[in-house]
Amino acid sequence: MTPNKSEIEQALELELSDEDILDALSHISGYIDISTEDFRTVYHLAWRHALARLQALQDDEAASGPTA
């Protein structure tokens, strides 16, 4: 189910602490050489991309009208 426009507009990007990031990285097998600041940058860019994708889905559904 695609979120409605108000849900998308109210979506909040969570602020990740260093502890959040380090905990997440500890669950990955292997080693990732990334600083917590770089991780935050990747997270922010991914969040913005996901938000734009959801908004586009919502716009496409609105443009195509109701489905039966």
Order of alpha helices (4+ residues) and beta strands (2+ residues): alpha-alpha-alpha
